[in-house]
């Protein structure tokens, strides 16, 4: 399983995805040669939009967008960023309170604090 944790204001969630499903999704996404910075921004925007929805509000397209966004963000921080900035494993994304940015860190650092 891969996991991405997301927090923005009062909205927070954990999205888990089977590794085989993740590999399938990311393979298809990367075959389209997306612009990494554009895909990164689009993925964050999707998470922002979806994080405020209840499960009842989500449509199939929203679920597909969420799956792609989570797969890309996990892949991005595990494989695409500069080696010194890479995260190994699950990631945590925390929106800045003023909406000016996002803080990203490894989920393993949460477990170490407990």
Secondary structure, DSSP 4 states (H G I P E B T S, - for coil): -EEEEEEETTEEEEEEE-HHHHHHHHHHHHHT---HHHHHHHHHHHHHHHHTS-TTT--HHHHHHHHHHHHHHHHIIIIIS-GGG---S-EEEEE-TTSS-EEEEETHHHHHH-
